[in-house]
């Protein structure tokens, strides 16, 4: 219900601080607020790569403080800015918490209570595991969407390509309208896990290309059938 452009003033007297900035800015924000936090303040975040957030906090606070509880809400749209906000954003959505060994139990409890009050479903996991899972399920899809749109944009007949793009193209590439700065930072912050996901996808795509080139009907049908079955079983039923 209010805003402040001065970081020190923004956190003064706050009992909960949620840092929602691009990954490359996490360290600077932590350093800017460290001397202005209230004695009972809890700090959490919404970063998409947890290992890098923990490392940034460790450097900024000269060690991992007990009031820090790293987190990641799995929610959002391709739109950014305060005008894109809406009250039900987290309702029914998953929020992953990755407490550090130093995170105080009472701090973890307060962060859980905050997210539960917003209607979110909480999960806890290790930071490295979080980064591996999100690299495959979130970061890689964004890279594919950005790359596909960029590739088509370099083609000579790009106007025609986009003019006749159907619903499938719009659905698949919707996330290519996401904030480039945010996703640039995520790529660099979670590079190891993302590279592994990219390599795995490249190998799978190469197998699909071979099947198309060879006219391998069985391999194509097996791939498409498995994919449909998996998505229908695990994605559609989980939709809010």
C-alpha positions, 0 to 999 in steps of 0.5 A, spaced: 500 500 500 506 504 499 512 504 496 519 507 497 525 507 492 530 508 498 532 501 500 535 502 507 528 506 508 524 500 505 526 495 510 526 500 516 522 497 522 519 491 517 518 484 520 518 481 513 523 483 507 522 479 501 527 480 496 524 480 489 530 483 484 533 480 478 539 475 480 544 479 478 542 484 483 541 480 489 548 481 492 547 489 492 540 489 495 543 484 501 549 489 502 544 495 502 539 493 507 544 489 512 545 495 516 538 497 516 534 491 518 530 490 525 532 486 530 527 481 529 526 482 521 526 475 517 529 476 510 527 471 504 527 472 497 523 470 490 530 468 486 529 462 481 536 460 483 537 458 490 545 456 490 547 463 487 542 467 492 545 463 498 552 465 496 550 472 495 547 472 502 553 469 505 558 474 502 554 480 503 552 478 511 559 475 512 556 468 513 549 465 513 545 469 518 539 465 522 534 470 519 535 468 512 530 463 509 531 462 501 525 461 497 522 461 490 514 462 488 513 458 482 508 463 480 508 469 475 506 471 468 510 473 462 508 480 464 512 485 469 511 491 473 506 493 478 501 494 473 501 486 472 500 484 479 493 481 481 491 479 488 490 471 487 497 470 484 500 465 489 493 462 490 494 454 489 501 455 487 507 452 489 512 455 493 519 452 494 523 453 501 530 452 501 532 453 508 540 454 510 543 450 515 543 456 519 536 458 518 532 459 525 526 455 526 522 461 528 524 464 521 522 458 517 515 458 521 514 465 519 516 465 512 511 459 511 506 462 515 506 468 510 506 464 504 500 460 507 496 466 508 497 468 500 494 461 499 500 458 496 502 450 497 509 449 501 515 445 499 522 444 502 528 441 498 535 442 498 538 448 494 542 444 489 536 439 488 532 446 487 536 448 481 537 442 478 529 441 477 528 448 475 533 448 470 529 443 467 522 445 468 522 452 468 529 455 465 530 450 459 523 452 457 524 459 457 531 458 453 527 454 448 522 460 447 527 465 446 531 461 442 525 459 437 522 466 436 529 469 435 531 464 430 524 465 426 526 473 427 532 472 423 529 469 417 528 473 411 521 471 411 520 473 418 513 477 417 510 471 414 512 467 419 509 471 425 503 473 421 501 465 420 503 463 427 497 459 430 495 458 437 500 453 438 506 458 437 503 463 441 502 458 447 509 455 446 512 462 445 508 466 450 514 466 455 519 469 450 515 476 452 518 475 459 523 480 462 530 479 458 534 482 464 531 477 469 532 471 464 539 473 462 541 473 470 538 466 471 542 463 465 548 466 469 546 464 476 544 457 474 549 456 469 551 449 471 544 446 472 542 449 465 547 447 461 546 440 463 538 441 461 540 444 455 545 438 453 540 433 455 535 436 450 539 437 445 541 430 445 534 428 445 532 433 439 538 430 435 534 423 436 528 426 434 531 429 428 534 422 426 527 419 426 524 424 422 530 423 417 529 416 417 522 416 416 522 412 423 514 412 424 515 407 430 520 412 434 516 418 432 509 415 435 512 412 441 515 419 443 509 423 442 505 418 445 509 418 451 509 425 452 502 426 451 501 421 456 506 424 461 503 431 460 496 429 461 497 425 467 502 430 471 500 437 468 493 438 466 490 435 473 495 440 477 493 446 473 489 451 478 
